[in-house]
Amino acid sequence: MAKIKPPVPPLPDSLNPSPRRAGTKPPPAGVIAQGQETGISAVNWIDERLQLSGGLRWALFRKIPRHDWTYSLGSSVMFAFLSQAVTGVFLAMAYDPSTTGAYESIRYTTNEAFLGEFLRGMHKWGSTVMVVLVFLHMAQTFFYGAYKYPRELNWVIGVVLLILTMAMSFTGYLLPFDQRSYWATIVGVNINGTGPIVGPYLSDFLRAGPEFGATTLSRFYAIHMLLVPGAIGAMIGAHLWLVTKLGTTSPPWNRPRHRPQGSDIGVASSAPSSNGVASSPSSPNGVASIAPSPNGSSDQ
């Protein structure tokens, strides 16, 4: 009995070799060509079993307004978060979350460890860049009106992500455990304690007790490394799922495209009469369709 092979899913266009132009010589067969063929075969083998190409195309290939760079702000925030996560993991390998060893471990990472100064600089300035990008993305969403129906839940998730980003910046500020970070964190925790009802409980939770002590640094380290990044990852997943489900919002200054005559999507088909006014019924929004008259103006 012949073995039936499962159908092979189509490869993405980026993996398909481009057709060779007429008159050009074929590339020499060598290590590079064999490597490309091996890579395509490996991707094809994985995709045949996991069936991921269709889902990736559905998630990644989205239509957005052309010539508008502001739609890259969301992706920039996600890239900044991934950069913070990767550099944070490498920094945590040399960090000692104790009151006696925290500052010394930071000094060793910055001055002696291989690429330590580069990693710490990426993590330190990347946090500032991420905060700026989050605020820009929220401002773009607000001014474009993307918080309106049906994207209200996505706006709420974005506000939660903004709060979590600020919490991650606040908890990470204490980790060097120098004089500046120590006293600045005390001021920040005391400000949180002035909040109504939950303020004192929040301050006790952050301090891990009534006063600053050895457990305070461990509490901030656990929140910064485990609690907040996990919540941000979950919120980003929900945020991206809603974006792919609901799409993006066009800027308010973009005019809607004119649909061709005969289209049944929201506009009634019409043909100009002798006086230039369309004889078709009103469109679904209650406004009659007007066709231009022969002299170039519309009779209303």
Steps between C-alpha positions, in 0.01 A plus 500: 500500500642834394583746775292818479701814572327798663462806279794739518393855601617786281818674606507875573609716209821596680614136493413433138792568264442793265477411131820543303496773236542404138859523379658476844730219599389261772682543831789262555416195702694525822480511873265804504252339261506177696447689824200683358351176375560336838337790685193497275470124539525529879233771515280297266546191721402691815208678335367172360464366854404811697289676230617843615525682167128574476480636853813710456368650178170580672679665794783685325365615164264781602374794296589841638482852349796573278772757574419522873797409719298539820357151450845362582489636856326190635758270343776726634364465854495121466857500364611719793337258745674202338831685517442571870414136563811365324743745658333455840554125489873544436528765771321274748771236451752723681266686737492435874159609646634570850568824684870412537566372148263688267719807445817294466339271241389802297851647522652171383254473210568857387877508536635146472253258338525430127258733319356588840505874443328453163225278647438731793490804272253324270280411797527839671430719198264246347265547795482872427442435130222253581320749725520771232372260231210387717387859554534577128301189410225594747489855362476370142217266600313784672533757223409244232186405693603133519353471852143513366271211413584218453850549644416616853640183661826539309528856634450373856773240447727775370441707815586195712819453297590865563459452876703178494779672306519774760499237777787314336700823472432584866597157635814484286626836625585355844702203376843678479447579872710812510422818694295659222283194428451427872371844600303549178318171559419602858342821368304306235368244750398777741312675219314176427414477868304825483241345268147450634403165655758277322797738539632374835451136399686562173792657685522207743489259206783677318717530813424140601434637848464825693854618424763468229718198556679208339172349378403823321765454233401136449135605469583760234723253316226235489241751381736639237621164367196272534168666578496805272666343190261204516200732520635714214552192283143383562358846429704535180366165380140610561574839343642348182214253473245782512699700245500210256132433571370857473760658272640852521333838485562737213604858587203740521638713217502210252206518264312178421576349163239527224356158427432399140147519368304182551663424833253373760711601802324793662450708181210466262570461130403807302517637151486873418180624345464781253516768769798336671314372809509128566165328490599226745346470848669633810802320641471312835609808695210702368698722259418479133781415263591797280675451166692782329328680218653520153642847568707375793285628788239313701138609506361474851 
